[in-house]
Amino acid sequence: MSGYTKQYLEDKLRKELDAVHIDLEDISDGCGAKYNAIIVSPKFEGKALLERHRMVNSILAEELQVIHAFSQKTLTPKQWEEKKQA
């Protein structure tokens, strides 16, 4: 078990990124070792995908030392709206 709850990670990302939507799925049968994440933030505007991922990885640097897998999709609010309508 990683020791970090889904809610803890969501709260931290929401606070640091001013995220308007976070979908964090624990795919490790509840032990908190593997996550899939969709993160929607206006702070991603004008940033390349790699830079967005680095932002998230920097925010969760301590947590990612014990989380075995963290897959992320990082979107701007506009991209999120377009994705929902597709």
N, CA, C and O atoms as CSV, one atom per row, in Angstrom:
chain,resi,resn,atom,element,x,y,z
A,1,MET,N,N,0.845,-1.186,0.000
A,1,MET,CA,C,0.000,0.000,0.000
A,1,MET,C,C,0.884,1.241,0.000
A,1,MET,O,O,1.898,1.291,0.696
A,2,SER,N,N,0.492,2.246,-0.788
A,2,SER,CA,C,1.337,3.432,-0.932
A,2,SER,C,C,1.264,4.368,0.271
A,2,SER,O,O,2.206,5.121,0.520
A,3,GLY,N,N,0.162,4.335,1.020
A,3,GLY,CA,C,0.013,5.251,2.138
A,3,GLY,C,C,-0.658,6.558,1.754
A,3,GLY,O,O,-0.972,7.371,2.623
A,4,TYR,N,N,-0.881,6.769,0.465
A,4,TYR,CA,C,-1.547,7.975,-0.018
A,4,TYR,C,C,-2.906,7.591,-0.575
A,4,TYR,O,O,-3.010,6.739,-1.458
A,5,THR,N,N,-3.944,8.227,-0.052
A,5,THR,CA,C,-5.287,7.909,-0.518
A,5,THR,C,C,-5.602,8.649,-1.811
A,5,THR,O,O,-4.972,9.649,-2.155
A,6,LYS,N,N,-6.586,8.129,-2.504
A,6,LYS,CA,C,-7.070,8.769,-3.727
A,6,LYS,C,C,-7.494,10.210,-3.418
A,6,LYS,O,O,-7.174,11.132,-4.167
A,7,GLN,N,N,-8.209,10.389,-2.320
A,7,GLN,CA,C,-8.690,11.725,-1.949
A,7,GLN,C,C,-7.533,12.679,-1.668
A,7,GLN,O,O,-7.578,13.845,-2.059
A,8,TYR,N,N,-6.508,12.190,-0.997
A,8,TYR,CA,C,-5.333,13.017,-0.714
A,8,TYR,C,C,-4.697,13.507,-2.014
A,8,TYR,O,O,-4.388,14.690,-2.156
A,9,LEU,N,N,-4.504,12.583,-2.965
A,9,LEU,CA,C,-3.882,12.945,-4.242
A,9,LEU,C,C,-4.751,13.926,-5.018
A,9,LEU,O,O,-4.244,14.894,-5.585
A,10,GLU,N,N,-6.067,13.679,-5.047
A,10,GLU,CA,C,-6.985,14.591,-5.733
A,10,GLU,C,C,-6.925,15.985,-5.119
A,10,GLU,O,O,-6.829,16.982,-5.836
A,11,ASP,N,N,-6.980,16.052,-3.804
A,11,ASP,CA,C,-6.955,17.348,-3.116
A,11,ASP,C,C,-5.665,18.104,-3.407
A,11,ASP,O,O,-5.692,19.311,-3.649
A,12,LYS,N,N,-4.551,17.410,-3.385
A,12,LYS,CA,C,-3.261,18.059,-3.636
A,12,LYS,C,C,-3.191,18.588,-5.067
A,12,LYS,O,O,-2.769,19.723,-5.289
A,13,LEU,N,N,-3.598,17.777,-6.030
A,13,LEU,CA,C,-3.580,18.209,-7.430
A,13,LEU,C,C,-4.543,19.369,-7.662
A,13,LEU,O,O,-4.213,20.329,-8.358
A,14,ARG,N,N,-5.733,19.277,-7.076
A,14,ARG,CA,C,-6.729,20.341,-7.241
A,14,ARG,C,C,-6.189,21.671,-6.698
A,14,ARG,O,O,-6.343,22.718,-7.327
A,15,LYS,N,N,-5.564,21.614,-5.539
A,15,LYS,CA,C,-5.029,22.821,-4.905
A,15,LYS,C,C,-3.874,23.411,-5.710
A,15,LYS,O,O,-3.859,24.611,-5.981
A,16,GLU,N,N,-2.919,22.589,-6.089
A,16,GLU,CA,C,-1.708,23.080,-6.754
A,16,GLU,C,C,-1.943,23.499,-8.203
A,16,GLU,O,O,-1.264,24.391,-8.712
A,17,LEU,N,N,-2.899,22.857,-8.864
A,17,LEU,CA,C,-3.120,23.129,-10.287
A,17,LEU,C,C,-4.394,23.926,-10.559
A,17,LEU,O,O,-4.711,24.209,-11.714
A,18,ASP,N,N,-5.125,24.289,-9.509
A,18,ASP,CA,C,-6.438,24.916,-9.694
A,18,ASP,C,C,-7.286,24.074,-10.645
A,18,ASP,O,O,-7.995,24.606,-11.499
A,19,ALA,N,N,-7.204,22.767,-10.486
A,19,ALA,CA,C,-7.873,21.835,-11.397
A,19,ALA,C,C,-9.387,21.992,-11.327
A,19,ALA,O,O,-9.965,22.113,-10.247
A,20,VAL,N,N,-10.013,21.988,-12.494
A,20,VAL,CA,C,-11.468,22.085,-12.575
A,20,VAL,C,C,-12.112,20.702,-12.658
A,20,VAL,O,O,-13.313,20.558,-12.431
A,21,HIS,N,N,-11.313,19.691,-12.981
A,21,HIS,CA,C,-11.810,18.311,-13.014
A,21,HIS,C,C,-10.633,17.364,-12.793
A,21,HIS,O,O,-9.566,17.522,-13.385
A,22,ILE,N,N,-10.855,16.389,-11.935
A,22,ILE,CA,C,-9.869,15.327,-11.734
A,22,ILE,C,C,-10.623,14.007,-11.663
A,22,ILE,O,O,-11.565,13.855,-10.885
A,23,ASP,N,N,-10.201,13.071,-12.473
A,23,ASP,CA,C,-10.726,11.711,-12.415
A,23,ASP,C,C,-9.532,10.815,-12.114
A,23,ASP,O,O,-8.702,10.547,-12.983
A,24,LEU,N,N,-9.463,10.364,-10.885
A,24,LEU,CA,C,-8.335,9.550,-10.435
A,24,LEU,C,C,-8.861,8.155,-10.125
A,24,LEU,O,O,-9.702,7.981,-9.243
A,25,GLU,N,N,-8.362,7.167,-10.854
A,25,GLU,CA,C,-8.828,5.798,-10.700
A,25,GLU,C,C,-7.703,4.929,-10.147
A,25,GLU,O,O,-6.628,4.825,-10.737
A,26,ASP,N,N,-7.976,4.312,-9.007
A,26,ASP,CA,C,-7.029,3.371,-8.410
A,26,ASP,C,C,-7.200,2.038,-9.134
A,26,ASP,O,O,-8.237,1.388,-9.002
A,27,ILE,N,N,-6.194,1.632,-9.893
A,27,ILE,CA,C,-6.281,0.391,-10.665
A,27,ILE,C,C,-5.455,-0.730,-10.021
A,27,ILE,O,O,-5.054,-1.683,-10.688
A,28,SER,N,N,-5.214,-0.597,-8.727
A,28,SER,CA,C,-4.398,-1.589,-8.009
A,28,SER,C,C,-5.209,-2.320,-6.947
A,28,SER,O,O,-4.677,-2.705,-5.906
A,29,ASP,N,N,-6.497,-2.509,-7.215
A,29,ASP,CA,C,-7.375,-3.203,-6.262
A,29,ASP,C,C,-7.398,-2.536,-4.891
A,29,ASP,O,O,-7.485,-3.209,-3.864
A,30,GLY,N,N,-7.320,-1.210,-4.884
A,30,GLY,CA,C,-7.475,-0.459,-3.648
A,30,GLY,C,C,-6.236,-0.263,-2.812
A,30,GLY,O,O,-6.319,0.329,-1.736
A,31,CYS,N,N,-5.089,-0.734,-3.260
A,31,CYS,CA,C,-3.888,-0.588,-2.426
A,31,CYS,C,C,-3.149,0.730,-2.697
A,31,CYS,O,O,-2.202,1.059,-1.983
A,32,GLY,N,N,-3.566,1.482,-3.711
A,32,GLY,CA,C,-2.968,2.790,-3.953
A,32,GLY,C,C,-1.612,2.759,-4.620
A,32,GLY,O,O,-0.843,3.712,-4.495
A,33,ALA,N,N,-1.299,1.678,-5.331
A,33,ALA,CA,C,0.016,1.575,-5.960
A,33,ALA,C,C,0.003,1.942,-7.439
A,33,ALA,O,O,1.049,2.236,-8.016
A,34,LYS,N,N,-1.192,1.925,-8.059
A,34,LYS,CA,C,-1.302,2.233,-9.487
A,34,LYS,C,C,-2.524,3.112,-9.718
A,34,LYS,O,O,-3.612,2.834,-9.214
A,35,TYR,N,N,-2.323,4.181,-10.491
A,35,TYR,CA,C,-3.415,5.109,-10.770
A,35,TYR,C,C,-3.459,5.487,-12.244
A,35,TYR,O,O,-2.429,5.596,-12.909
A,36,ASN,N,N,-4.682,5.684,-12.737
A,36,ASN,CA,C,-4.925,6.365,-14.002
A,36,ASN,C,C,-5.547,7.703,-13.645
A,36,ASN,O,O,-6.453,7.765,-12.814
A,37,ALA,N,N,-5.070,8.776,-14.264
A,37,ALA,CA,C,-5.565,10.104,-13.916
A,37,ALA,C,C,-5.917,10.911,-15.157
A,37,ALA,O,O,-5.201,10.892,-16.159
A,38,ILE,N,N,-7.036,11.620,-15.066
A,38,ILE,CA,C,-7.380,12.674,-16.019
A,38,ILE,C,C,-7.399,13.952,-15.197
A,38,ILE,O,O,-8.133,14.057,-14.215
A,39,ILE,N,N,-6.591,14.920,-15.602
A,39,ILE,CA,C,-6.459,16.165,-14.850
A,39,ILE,C,C,-6.733,17.320,-15.804
A,39,ILE,O,O,-6.082,17.450,-16.841
A,40,VAL,N,N,-7.702,18.158,-15.445
A,40,VAL,CA,C,-8.081,19.298,-16.274
A,40,VAL,C,C,-7.758,20.573,-15.504
A,40,VAL,O,O,-8.281,20.804,-14.414
A,41,SER,N,N,-6.891,21.395,-16.084
A,41,SER,CA,C,-6.454,22.605,-15.389
A,41,SER,C,C,-6.196,23.743,-16.370
A,41,SER,O,O,-5.631,23.526,-17.441
A,42,PRO,N,N,-6.612,24.961,-16.004
A,42,PRO,CA,C,-6.272,26.115,-16.836
A,42,PRO,C,C,-4.769,26.399,-16.831
A,42,PRO,O,O,-4.267,27.098,-17.711
A,43,LYS,N,N,-4.057,25.865,-15.852
A,43,LYS,CA,C,-2.602,26.070,-15.804
A,43,LYS,C,C,-1.877,25.310,-16.911
A,43,LYS,O,O,-0.688,25.531,-17.139
A,44,PHE,N,N,-2.586,24.418,-17.598
A,44,PHE,CA,C,-1.990,23.682,-18.720
A,44,PHE,C,C,-2.057,24.463,-20.034
A,44,PHE,O,O,-1.450,24.057,-21.025
A,45,GLU,N,N,-2.787,25.575,-20.051
A,45,GLU,CA,C,-2.916,26.387,-21.267
A,45,GLU,C,C,-1.537,26.795,-21.772
A,45,GLU,O,O,-0.713,27.300,-21.009
A,46,GLY,N,N,-1.291,26.573,-23.068
A,46,GLY,CA,C,-0.039,26.986,-23.690
A,46,GLY,C,C,1.163,26.124,-23.352
A,46,GLY,O,O,2.286,26.440,-23.745
A,47,LYS,N,N,0.936,25.032,-22.624
A,47,LYS,CA,C,2.036,24.147,-22.227
A,47,LYS,C,C,2.021,22.890,-23.100
A,47,LYS,O,O,0.957,22.355,-23.412
A,48,ALA,N,N,3.204,22.431,-23.488
A,48,ALA,CA,C,3.325,21.173,-24.224
A,48,ALA,C,C,2.979,20.012,-23.292
A,48,ALA,O,O,3.049,20.143,-22.070
A,49,LEU,N,N,2.607,18.886,-23.879
A,49,LEU,CA,C,2.219,17.713,-23.099
A,49,LEU,C,C,3.300,17.307,-22.100
A,49,LEU,O,O,3.001,17.031,-20.938
A,50,LEU,N,N,4.539,17.271,-22.543
A,50,LEU,CA,C,5.634,16.890,-21.650
A,50,LEU,C,C,5.750,17.858,-20.471
A,50,LEU,O,O,5.997,17.434,-19.342
A,51,GLU,N,N,5.574,19.137,-20.728
A,51,GLU,CA,C,5.650,20.132,-19.654
A,51,GLU,C,C,4.503,19.948,-18.656
A,51,GLU,O,O,4.698,20.112,-17.452
A,52,ARG,N,N,3.327,19.614,-19.145
A,52,ARG,CA,C,2.182,19.360,-18.262
A,52,ARG,C,C,2.475,18.175,-17.350
A,52,ARG,O,O,2.225,18.222,-16.146
A,53,HIS,N,N,3.009,17.115,-17.943
A,53,HIS,CA,C,3.320,15.922,-17.151
A,53,HIS,C,C,4.409,16.225,-16.124
A,53,HIS,O,O,4.361,15.725,-15.000
A,54,ARG,N,N,5.368,17.024,-16.500
A,54,ARG,CA,C,6.409,17.413,-15.543
A,54,ARG,C,C,5.825,18.225,-14.396
A,54,ARG,O,O,6.259,18.083,-13.252
A,55,MET,N,N,4.841,19.078,-14.692
A,55,MET,CA,C,4.182,19.851,-13.636
A,55,MET,C,C,3.538,18.904,-12.621
A,55,MET,O,O,3.721,19.056,-11.413
A,56,VAL,N,N,2.791,17.934,-13.124
A,56,VAL,CA,C,2.117,16.971,-12.247
A,56,VAL,C,C,3.146,16.149,-11.473
A,56,VAL,O,O,3.018,15.966,-10.263
A,57,ASN,N,N,4.163,15.658,-12.173
A,57,ASN,CA,C,5.192,14.845,-11.513
A,57,ASN,C,C,5.925,15.630,-10.438
A,57,ASN,O,O,6.300,15.071,-9.407
A,58,SER,N,N,6.132,16.909,-10.665
A,58,SER,CA,C,6.793,17.754,-9.676
A,58,SER,C,C,5.921,17.918,-8.429
A,58,SER,O,O,6.415,17.858,-7.304
A,59,ILE,N,N,4.632,18.124,-8.641
A,59,ILE,CA,C,3.700,18.284,-7.520
A,59,ILE,C,C,3.626,17.004,-6.687
A,59,ILE,O,O,3.542,17.054,-5.460
A,60,LEU,N,N,3.659,15.866,-7.365
A,60,LEU,CA,C,3.539,14.576,-6.677
A,60,LEU,C,C,4.883,13.866,-6.510
A,60,LEU,O,O,4.922,12.644,-6.373
A,61,ALA,N,N,5.968,14.609,-6.519
A,61,ALA,CA,C,7.312,14.006,-6.475
A,61,ALA,C,C,7.480,13.048,-5.293
A,61,ALA,O,O,7.966,11.930,-5.465
A,62,GLU,N,N,7.086,13.473,-4.117
A,62,GLU,CA,C,7.234,12.626,-2.925
A,62,GLU,C,C,6.351,11.385,-3.026
A,62,GLU,O,O,6.785,10.272,-2.726
A,63,GLU,N,N,5.110,11.592,-3.450
A,63,GLU,CA,C,4.157,10.495,-3.539
A,63,GLU,C,C,4.560,9.470,-4.606
A,63,GLU,O,O,4.361,8.269,-4.423
A,64,LEU,N,N,5.123,9.947,-5.711
A,64,LEU,CA,C,5.493,9.043,-6.802
A,64,LEU,C,C,6.677,8.141,-6.450
A,64,LEU,O,O,6.973,7.194,-7.179
A,65,GLN,N,N,7.343,8.426,-5.356
A,65,GLN,CA,C,8.421,7.539,-4.908
A,65,GLN,C,C,7.877,6.202,-4.410
A,65,GLN,O,O,8.588,5.198,-4.419
A,66,VAL,N,N,6.615,6.190,-3.977
A,66,VAL,CA,C,6.025,4.947,-3.470
A,66,VAL,C,C,4.870,4.428,-4.325
A,66,VAL,O,O,4.440,3.287,-4.154
A,67,ILE,N,N,4.366,5.251,-5.239
A,67,ILE,CA,C,3.337,4.798,-6.178
A,67,ILE,C,C,4.060,4.129,-7.344
A,67,ILE,O,O,4.971,4.714,-7.929
A,68,HIS,N,N,3.663,2.926,-7.677
A,68,HIS,CA,C,4.385,2.149,-8.692
A,68,HIS,C,C,4.073,2.581,-10.118
A,68,HIS,O,O,4.942,2.508,-10.988
A,69,ALA,N,N,2.843,3.031,-10.372
A,69,ALA,CA,C,2.464,3.428,-11.730
A,69,ALA,C,C,1.467,4.579,-11.653
A,69,ALA,O,O,0.492,4.527,-10.902
A,70,PHE,N,N,1.727,5.617,-12.441
A,70,PHE,CA,C,0.838,6.778,-12.475
A,70,PHE,C,C,0.709,7.224,-13.927
A,70,PHE,O,O,1.587,7.900,-14.463
A,71,SER,N,N,-0.392,6.837,-14.553
A,71,SER,CA,C,-0.664,7.200,-15.941
A,71,SER,C,C,-1.541,8.447,-15.937
A,71,SER,O,O,-2.548,8.497,-15.229
A,72,GLN,N,N,-1.166,9.451,-16.721
A,72,GLN,CA,C,-1.909,10.707,-16.671
A,72,GLN,C,C,-2.269,11.240,-18.048
A,72,GLN,O,O,-1.499,11.148,-19.004
A,73,LYS,N,N,-3.481,11.806,-18.111
A,73,LYS,CA,C,-3.926,12.582,-19.263
A,73,LYS,C,C,-4.157,13.983,-18.732
A,73,LYS,O,O,-4.944,14.181,-17.807
A,74,THR,N,N,-3.475,14.949,-19.314
A,74,THR,CA,C,-3.564,16.329,-18.843
A,74,THR,C,C,-4.206,17.172,-19.930
A,74,THR,O,O,-3.729,17.216,-21.064
A,75,LEU,N,N,-5.294,17.842,-19.572
A,75,LEU,CA,C,-6.075,18.603,-20.538
A,75,LEU,C,C,-6.358,20.010,-20.034
A,75,LEU,O,O,-6.435,20.252,-18.830
A,76,THR,N,N,-6.511,20.931,-20.980
A,76,THR,CA,C,-6.995,22.265,-20.644
A,76,THR,C,C,-8.520,22.177,-20.541
A,76,THR,O,O,-9.109,21.216,-21.035
A,77,PRO,N,N,-9.169,23.158,-19.911
A,77,PRO,CA,C,-10.635,23.141,-19.859
A,77,PRO,C,C,-11.268,23.085,-21.257
A,77,PRO,O,O,-12.276,22.405,-21.446
A,78,LYS,N,N,-10.693,23.786,-22.226
A,78,LYS,CA,C,-11.227,23.767,-23.592
A,78,LYS,C,C,-11.118,22.363,-24.189
A,78,LYS,O,O,-12.068,21.872,-24.798
A,79,GLN,N,N,-9.968,21.720,-24.016
A,79,GLN,CA,C,-9.786,20.359,-24.526
A,79,GLN,C,C,-10.768,19.395,-23.861
A,79,GLN,O,O,-11.294,18.492,-24.512
A,80,TRP,N,N,-11.013,19.585,-22.580
A,80,TRP,CA,C,-11.933,18.731,-21.839
A,80,TRP,C,C,-13.356,18.884,-22.380
A,80,TRP,O,O,-14.057,17.892,-22.581
A,81,GLU,N,N,-13.776,20.117,-22.612
A,81,GLU,CA,C,-15.113,20.360,-23.163
A,81,GLU,C,C,-15.254,19.726,-24.541
A,81,GLU,O,O,-16.281,19.119,-24.845
A,82,GLU,N,N,-14.225,19.864,-25.376
A,82,GLU,CA,C,-14.255,19.267,-26.713
A,82,GLU,C,C,-14.325,17.744,-26.628
A,82,GLU,O,O,-15.026,17.105,-27.413
A,83,LYS,N,N,-13.610,17.174,-25.687
A,83,LYS,CA,C,-13.599,15.716,-25.513
A,83,LYS,C,C,-14.971,15.226,-25.056
A,83,LYS,O,O,-15.438,14.183,-25.512
A,84,LYS,N,N,-15.612,15.963,-24.168
A,84,LYS,CA,C,-16.929,15.568,-23.672
A,84,LYS,C,C,-17.983,15.623,-24.776
A,84,LYS,O,O,-18.924,14.830,-24.781
A,85,GLN,N,N,-17.823,16.559,-25.708
A,85,GLN,CA,C,-18.807,16.723,-26.778
A,85,GLN,C,C,-18.596,15.742,-27.925
A,85,GLN,O,O,-19.498,15.530,-28.735
A,86,ALA,N,N,-17.425,15.151,-27.995
A,86,ALA,CA,C,-17.113,14.231,-29.110
A,86,ALA,C,C,-17.809,12.894,-28.951
A,86,ALA,O,O,-17.654,12.013,-29.797
